[in-house]
């Protein structure tokens, strides 16, 4: 189930703190009110994790990772390196 972040449209709340996250199935209806304080909320865009690419992979790194390295020798012809 995805995690959604919400914030209150107006004001603040001591119960929910003005922002909260919920795990909700994709099939669930859109949340319009806070489940704790019943004030109107809006969904906010969350940050996400992505792999950090530090440097381009070299041929030796690819071989160590188990990939087969091919070199083009002709039209439609390749050979292993």
Helices and strands as residue ranges (DSSP letters): E 2-8, E 19-24, E 41-44, H 59-64, E 70-74, E 77-80
